[in-house]
């Protein structure tokens, strides 16, 4: 049973259930603990915000300042290589390894729709789903994509998709297995899901944990809590995706050097090593629907 205290609740591993053995990796002074599931290796926070409070985090100007987008256009963002431009390019390159232009892609949690629009530019048939009314409004009016401002469970389409994107989303979800299965329901058999999540085995994350445990660092948010309630690694991603009806086929990770467009002849090899061996604080996973 989940024990609810005010707007927080105690929870268990979303993959392995309430009987899975776990250990505390870190306990904060406010009573929030971070656990490692000893069966699947996922890290999760408990207690955490209840679902309604989680949704409230993604509304209002604290999440997305609407005034910033008053004169903003996708074309000006693209021309100036604005925020997340290089990250979006890596998204497209990854997708292109598995799906060719002309195929259909659904971006779940599409934010303001930058990846959806970039996919359209690259010749894909793409649309988004976004629970935040502010994010969806910007995506529709400014980025000018096809977007549904609903939860995925309420999304209805007369077609199946060749690919589903779940980029920087899984770590936020109240019930990640449920949403992964809903993604599968929108995929063709053999279709691909692309997942991008915080990586608790990332070198930077492990270093920050060490400093925090030693008392050297006091402000570590532990993979972005309270908005982020899970941290993953290869094992935990394989386990949760298998439970949700997928076969994991590819991992990589992108350093800040790459996603900020700072690659040069001096750091190129380091960037490639980080990508190949998944060493950064975020990890990318590709899986196929069984």
Sine and cosine of phi, psi and omega as CSV:
sin_phi,cos_phi,sin_psi,cos_psi,sin_omega,cos_omega
0.00,0.00,0.59,-0.81,0.10,-1.00
-1.00,0.06,0.77,-0.64,0.04,-1.00
-0.99,-0.16,0.88,-0.48,-0.08,-1.00
-0.99,-0.16,0.81,-0.59,0.06,-1.00
-0.85,-0.52,0.92,-0.39,-0.10,-0.99
0.81,0.59,-0.86,-0.52,0.00,-1.00
-0.97,-0.26,0.38,0.92,0.08,-1.00
-0.90,-0.44,0.44,-0.90,0.03,-1.00
-0.64,-0.77,0.51,-0.86,0.08,-1.00
-1.00,0.03,0.70,-0.72,-0.10,-1.00
-0.70,-0.71,0.10,-0.99,0.02,-1.00
-0.85,-0.53,-0.05,-1.00,0.01,-1.00
-0.87,0.49,0.80,-0.61,-0.03,-1.00
-0.94,0.34,-0.33,0.94,-0.03,-1.00
-1.00,-0.07,-0.72,0.69,-0.17,-0.99
-0.98,-0.18,-0.20,0.98,0.09,-1.00
1.00,0.00,-0.02,-1.00,-0.14,-0.99
-0.94,0.34,-0.33,0.94,-0.05,-1.00
-1.00,-0.05,-0.02,1.00,-0.01,-1.00
-0.94,0.33,0.68,-0.74,0.05,-1.00
-0.94,0.34,0.54,-0.84,-0.03,-1.00
-0.53,-0.85,0.27,-0.96,0.09,-1.00
-0.69,-0.73,0.51,-0.86,0.03,-1.00
-0.98,0.19,0.81,-0.59,0.07,-1.00
-1.00,-0.07,-0.43,0.90,0.04,-1.00
-0.26,-0.97,0.64,-0.77,0.05,-1.00
-0.82,-0.58,0.81,-0.59,-0.02,-1.00
-1.00,0.06,0.29,-0.96,-0.01,-1.00
-0.92,0.38,-0.39,0.92,-0.01,-1.00
-1.00,0.09,0.08,1.00,0.04,-1.00
0.99,-0.11,-0.12,0.99,0.07,-1.00
-0.97,0.24,0.79,-0.62,0.05,-1.00
-0.91,-0.42,0.48,-0.88,0.08,-1.00
-0.89,-0.46,0.84,-0.54,-0.12,-0.99
-0.94,-0.33,0.49,-0.87,0.18,-0.98
-0.93,-0.38,0.85,-0.53,0.06,-1.00
-0.96,0.29,0.82,-0.57,-0.06,-1.00
-0.98,0.21,-0.10,0.99,0.02,-1.00
-0.99,-0.13,-0.67,0.75,-0.06,-1.00
-0.90,-0.44,-0.23,0.97,0.08,-1.00
0.98,0.19,0.20,0.98,0.11,-0.99
-0.95,0.32,0.51,-0.86,0.16,-0.99
-0.96,-0.29,0.67,-0.74,-0.01,-1.00
-0.54,-0.84,0.41,-0.91,-0.02,-1.00
-0.99,-0.10,0.63,-0.78,0.09,-1.00
-0.40,-0.92,0.79,-0.62,-0.01,1.00
-0.96,0.27,0.29,-0.96,0.00,-1.00
-0.70,-0.71,0.18,-0.98,0.04,-1.00
-0.89,0.46,0.60,-0.80,0.11,-0.99
-0.92,0.38,0.27,-0.96,-0.15,-0.99
-0.84,0.54,-0.69,0.73,-0.03,-1.00
-0.87,0.48,-0.65,0.76,0.01,-1.00
-0.94,0.33,-0.53,0.85,0.08,-1.00
-0.88,0.47,-0.70,0.71,0.01,-1.00
-0.89,0.45,-0.59,0.81,-0.02,-1.00
-0.88,0.47,-0.41,0.91,0.00,-1.00
-0.90,0.44,-0.44,0.90,-0.13,-0.99
-0.99,-0.17,0.22,0.98,0.09,-1.00
-0.90,-0.44,0.42,-0.91,0.05,-1.00
1.00,0.00,0.19,-0.98,-0.09,-1.00
-0.94,0.34,-0.29,0.96,0.06,-1.00
-0.90,0.43,-0.49,0.87,0.00,-1.00
-1.00,0.01,-0.70,0.72,-0.08,-1.00
-0.52,-0.86,0.90,-0.43,-0.04,-1.00
-0.98,0.18,0.97,-0.26,-0.04,-1.00
-0.89,0.46,-0.53,0.85,-0.05,-1.00
-0.89,0.45,-0.47,0.89,0.01,-1.00
-0.88,0.47,-0.48,0.88,-0.10,-0.99
-1.00,-0.09,0.16,0.99,-0.03,-1.00
-0.84,0.54,-0.73,0.69,0.00,-1.00
-0.93,-0.37,0.23,0.97,-0.04,-1.00
-0.98,0.21,0.62,-0.79,0.13,-0.99
-0.71,-0.71,0.45,-0.89,0.04,-1.00
-0.89,0.46,-0.62,0.78,-0.03,-1.00
-0.89,0.45,-0.66,0.75,0.02,-1.00
-0.93,0.36,-0.62,0.79,0.06,-1.00
-0.87,0.49,-0.70,0.72,-0.02,-1.00
-0.92,0.40,-0.68,0.74,-0.03,-1.00
-0.91,0.41,-0.63,0.77,-0.04,-1.00
-1.00,0.02,-0.03,1.00,-0.07,-1.00
0.79,0.61,0.87,0.50,-0.07,-1.00
-0.95,0.32,-0.20,-0.98,-0.07,-1.00
-0.79,0.61,0.77,-0.63,0.02,-1.00
0.96,0.30,0.13,0.99,-0.02,-1.00
-0.84,0.55,-0.75,0.66,-0.07,-1.00
-0.95,0.31,-0.52,0.85,0.10,-1.00
-0.89,0.45,-0.69,0.72,0.03,-1.00
-0.87,0.49,-0.62,0.78,0.01,-1.00
-0.90,0.43,-0.61,0.80,0.05,-1.00
-0.92,0.38,-0.60,0.80,0.09,-1.00
-0.84,0.54,-0.73,0.68,-0.04,-1.00
-0.91,0.41,-0.68,0.73,0.02,-1.00
-0.87,0.49,-0.68,0.73,0.01,-1.00
-0.89,0.45,-0.74,0.68,-0.01,-1.00
-0.87,0.50,-0.63,0.77,-0.04,-1.00
-0.91,0.42,-0.33,0.94,0.06,-1.00
-0.94,0.33,-0.39,0.92,-0.12,-0.99
-0.86,-0.50,-0.45,0.89,-0.03,-1.00
-0.75,-0.66,0.69,-0.72,-0.04,-1.00
-1.00,-0.05,0.41,-0.91,0.11,-0.99
-0.79,0.62,0.61,-0.79,-0.07,-1.00
0.97,-0.23,-0.32,0.95,0.06,-1.00
-0.99,0.13,0.18,-0.98,-0.10,-0.99
-0.95,-0.31,0.64,-0.77,-0.07,-1.00
-0.67,-0.74,0.71,-0.71,0.07,-1.00
-0.93,-0.36,0.83,-0.55,0.01,-1.00
-0.99,-0.16,0.95,-0.30,-0.03,-1.00
-1.00,0.00,0.86,-0.51,-0.13,-0.99
0.98,0.22,0.78,0.62,-0.19,-0.98
-0.98,0.22,-0.06,1.00,-0.01,-1.00
0.86,0.52,-0.79,-0.61,-0.02,-1.00
-1.00,-0.03,0.15,0.99,0.19,-0.98
1.00,0.04,0.32,0.95,-0.06,-1.00
-0.91,0.42,-0.67,0.74,0.02,-1.00
-0.93,0.37,-0.64,0.77,0.04,-1.00
-0.86,0.51,-0.72,0.69,-0.02,-1.00
-0.91,0.41,-0.66,0.75,0.02,-1.00
-0.90,0.43,-0.58,0.82,0.08,-1.00
-0.91,0.42,-0.65,0.76,0.07,-1.00
-0.87,0.50,-0.69,0.72,0.02,-1.00
-0.87,0.50,-0.53,0.85,-0.04,-1.00
-1.00,0.04,0.05,1.00,0.09,-1.00
0.99,-0.13,0.18,0.98,0.03,-1.00
-1.00,-0.04,0.39,-0.92,0.15,-0.99
-1.00,-0.07,0.93,-0.37,-0.20,-0.98
-0.68,-0.73,0.54,-0.84,0.12,-0.99
-0.49,-0.87,0.19,-0.98,-0.09,-1.00
-0.77,-0.63,0.31,-0.95,0.16,-0.99
-0.80,-0.60,0.76,-0.65,-0.03,-1.00
-0.59,-0.80,0.82,-0.57,-0.04,-1.00
-0.97,0.23,-0.46,0.89,0.01,-1.00
-0.96,0.26,0.82,-0.57,0.00,-1.00
-0.91,0.40,-0.56,0.83,0.01,-1.00
-0.93,0.36,-0.74,0.67,0.04,-1.00
-0.86,0.51,-0.70,0.72,-0.01,-1.00
-0.91,0.42,-0.61,0.79,0.01,-1.00
-0.90,0.44,-0.70,0.71,0.04,-1.00
-0.90,0.44,-0.67,0.74,0.01,-1.00
-0.86,0.50,-0.65,0.76,-0.04,-1.00
-0.97,0.23,-0.71,0.70,-0.15,-0.99
-1.00,0.04,-0.53,0.85,-0.09,-1.00
-0.96,-0.26,-0.78,0.62,0.03,-1.00
-0.97,0.24,-0.43,0.90,0.08,-1.00
0.88,0.47,0.86,0.51,0.10,-0.99
-0.89,-0.45,0.17,-0.98,0.14,-0.99
-0.99,0.11,0.89,-0.46,-0.07,-1.00
-0.64,-0.77,0.59,-0.81,0.06,-1.00
-0.93,-0.38,0.85,-0.53,-0.01,-1.00
-1.00,0.01,0.95,0.31,-0.03,-1.00
-0.52,-0.86,0.18,-0.98,0.17,-0.99
-0.97,0.23,0.42,-0.91,-0.05,-1.00
-0.87,0.50,-0.53,0.85,0.00,-1.00
-0.89,0.46,-0.39,0.92,0.00,-1.00
-0.99,-0.17,-0.02,1.00,-0.04,-1.00
-0.97,0.25,0.78,-0.62,0.00,-1.00
-0.84,-0.55,0.78,-0.63,0.03,-1.00
-0.67,-0.74,0.53,-0.85,0.02,-1.00
-1.00,0.05,0.18,0.98,-0.01,-1.00
-0.62,-0.79,0.36,-0.93,0.16,-0.99
-1.00,-0.10,0.43,-0.90,-0.04,-1.00
-0.97,-0.26,0.42,-0.91,0.07,-1.00
-0.99,0.14,-0.42,0.91,0.00,-1.00
-0.54,-0.84,0.51,-0.86,0.10,-0.99
-0.79,-0.61,0.71,-0.70,0.06,-1.00
-0.98,-0.21,0.71,-0.70,0.08,-1.00
-0.72,-0.70,0.95,0.30,-0.16,-0.99
-0.98,-0.18,0.88,-0.48,-0.03,-1.00
0.84,0.54,0.66,0.75,-0.05,-1.00
-0.82,-0.57,-0.70,0.71,-0.16,-0.99
-0.84,0.54,-0.55,0.83,-0.03,-1.00
-0.94,0.34,-0.23,0.97,-0.02,-1.00
-1.00,-0.09,-0.24,0.97,-0.32,-0.95
-0.99,0.14,0.69,-0.73,0.05,-1.00
-0.88,0.48,-0.69,0.73,-0.01,-1.00
-0.72,-0.69,1.00,0.06,-0.10,-0.99
-0.90,0.43,-0.56,0.83,0.00,-1.00
-0.91,0.42,-0.67,0.74,0.02,-1.00
-0.86,0.52,-0.72,0.70,-0.04,-1.00
-0.94,0.34,-0.61,0.79,0.07,-1.00
-0.88,0.48,-0.62,0.78,0.05,-1.00
-0.93,0.36,-0.59,0.81,0.07,-1.00
-0.91,0.41,-0.59,0.81,0.09,-1.00
-0.88,0.47,-0.70,0.72,0.00,-1.00
-0.88,0.48,-0.58,0.82,0.00,-1.00
-0.91,0.41,-0.37,0.93,0.02,-1.00
-0.99,-0.12,0.05,1.00,-0.03,-1.00
-0.97,-0.25,0.56,-0.83,0.24,-0.97
-0.89,0.46,0.45,-0.89,0.15,-0.99
-0.86,0.51,0.76,-0.65,-0.07,-1.00
1.00,0.10,0.01,1.00,0.04,-1.00
-0.95,0.31,0.22,-0.98,-0.13,-0.99
-0.93,-0.36,0.59,-0.81,0.18,-0.98
-0.90,-0.44,0.68,-0.73,-0.02,-1.00
-0.91,-0.42,0.86,-0.51,-0.12,-0.99
-0.85,-0.53,0.70,-0.71,0.04,-1.00
-0.75,-0.66,0.88,-0.48,-0.15,-0.99
-0.61,-0.79,0.29,-0.96,0.13,-0.99
-0.88,0.47,0.60,-0.80,-0.11,-0.99
-0.90,-0.43,0.96,-0.28,-0.07,-1.00
-0.97,0.25,-0.12,0.99,0.11,-0.99
-0.99,-0.13,0.04,1.00,0.04,-1.00
-0.87,0.49,0.56,-0.83,-0.08,-1.00
-0.87,0.49,-0.67,0.74,0.01,-1.00
-0.91,0.42,-0.67,0.75,0.01,-1.00
-0.89,0.45,-0.70,0.71,0.00,-1.00
-0.90,0.43,-0.62,0.79,0.01,-1.00
-0.91,0.41,-0.69,0.73,0.00,-1.00
-0.91,0.41,-0.61,0.79,0.07,-1.00
-0.87,0.49,-0.70,0.71,-0.01,-1.00
-0.87,0.50,-0.72,0.69,0.00,-1.00
-0.89,0.46,-0.63,0.77,-0.02,-1.00
-0.93,0.38,-0.70,0.71,0.00,-1.00
-0.90,0.45,-0.53,0.85,0.02,-1.00
-0.99,0.16,-0.11,0.99,-0.01,-1.00
0.99,0.16,0.15,0.99,-0.01,-1.00
-0.98,0.20,-0.57,0.82,0.00,-1.00
-0.88,-0.47,0.71,-0.70,-0.10,-0.99
-0.92,-0.39,-0.17,0.99,-0.16,-0.99
-0.91,-0.42,0.38,0.92,-0.03,-1.00
-0.95,0.32,0.84,-0.54,-0.05,-1.00
-0.99,0.16,-0.06,1.00,0.00,-1.00
0.80,0.60,1.00,0.07,-0.06,-1.00
0.71,0.71,0.53,0.85,0.16,-0.99
1.00,0.00,0.31,0.95,0.06,-1.00
-0.87,0.50,0.62,-0.78,0.22,0.98
-1.00,-0.01,-0.19,0.98,-0.01,-1.00
-0.93,0.37,-0.63,0.78,0.05,-1.00
-1.00,-0.09,0.83,-0.56,-0.05,-1.00
-0.90,-0.43,-0.01,1.00,0.06,-1.00
-0.69,-0.72,0.48,-0.88,0.23,-0.97
-0.80,-0.60,0.58,-0.82,-0.12,-0.99
-0.82,-0.57,0.27,-0.96,0.24,-0.97
-0.64,-0.77,-0.12,-0.99,-0.06,-1.00
-0.87,0.49,-0.70,0.72,-0.04,-1.00
-0.89,0.45,-0.74,0.67,-0.04,-1.00
-0.92,0.40,-0.56,0.83,0.06,-1.00
-0.93,0.38,-0.69,0.73,0.05,-1.00
-0.85,0.53,-0.69,0.72,-0.06,-1.00
-0.92,0.40,-0.75,0.67,-0.08,-1.00
-0.95,0.32,-0.56,0.83,0.03,-1.00
-0.95,0.31,-0.62,0.78,0.05,-1.00
-0.88,0.47,-0.69,0.72,0.02,-1.00
-0.88,0.47,-0.45,0.89,-0.07,-1.00
-1.00,-0.09,0.03,1.00,0.10,-0.99
0.98,-0.18,0.45,0.89,-0.03,-1.00
-0.80,-0.59,0.34,-0.94,0.17,-0.99
-0.91,-0.41,0.85,-0.53,-0.02,-1.00
-0.97,0.23,0.75,-0.67,-0.09,-1.00
-0.80,-0.60,-0.20,0.98,-0.09,-1.00
-0.36,-0.93,0.65,-0.76,0.13,-0.99
-0.74,-0.67,0.52,-0.85,0.21,-0.98
-0.28,-0.96,0.13,-0.99,0.10,-1.00
-0.54,-0.84,0.41,-0.91,-0.12,-0.99
-0.87,-0.49,0.80,-0.60,0.04,-1.00
-0.97,0.25,0.30,-0.96,0.08,-1.00
-0.88,0.47,-0.49,0.87,0.05,-1.00
-0.85,0.52,-0.68,0.74,-0.03,-1.00
-0.96,0.29,-0.74,0.68,-0.11,-0.99
-0.97,0.23,-0.14,0.99,0.09,-1.00
-0.95,-0.31,0.12,0.99,0.07,-1.00
0.94,0.33,0.54,0.84,-0.06,-1.00
-0.95,-0.30,0.30,0.95,-0.02,-1.00
-0.95,0.31,0.70,-0.71,0.07,-1.00
-0.58,-0.82,-0.06,-1.00,-0.08,-1.00
-0.92,0.39,-0.33,0.94,-0.05,-1.00
-1.00,0.08,-0.51,0.86,-0.04,-1.00
-0.93,-0.36,0.02,1.00,-0.09,-1.00
-0.83,0.56,-0.71,0.70,-0.05,-1.00
-0.91,0.42,-0.66,0.75,0.03,-1.00
-0.88,0.48,-0.69,0.72,0.01,-1.00
-0.86,0.50,-0.67,0.74,-0.01,-1.00
-0.94,0.35,-0.60,0.80,0.05,-1.00
-0.91,0.41,-0.67,0.74,0.05,-1.00
-0.88,0.48,-0.67,0.74,0.01,-1.00
-0.90,0.44,-0.77,0.64,-0.10,-1.00
-0.91,0.41,-0.66,0.75,-0.10,-1.00
-0.98,-0.20,0.18,0.98,0.07,-1.00
0.78,0.63,0.90,0.43,-0.11,-0.99
-0.97,-0.25,-0.15,0.99,-0.07,-1.00
-1.00,0.08,0.04,-1.00,-0.09,-1.00
-0.99,0.14,-0.02,1.00,0.18,-0.98
-0.80,-0.61,0.57,-0.82,-0.03,-1.00
-0.82,-0.57,0.61,-0.79,0.00,-1.00
-0.95,-0.32,0.72,-0.70,-0.02,-1.00
-0.74,-0.67,0.65,-0.76,0.11,-0.99
-0.86,-0.51,0.73,-0.68,0.01,-1.00
-0.69,-0.72,0.40,-0.92,-0.03,-1.00
-0.92,-0.38,0.67,-0.74,0.06,-1.00
-0.93,0.37,0.78,-0.63,0.00,-1.00
-0.98,0.22,0.00,0.00,0.00,0.00
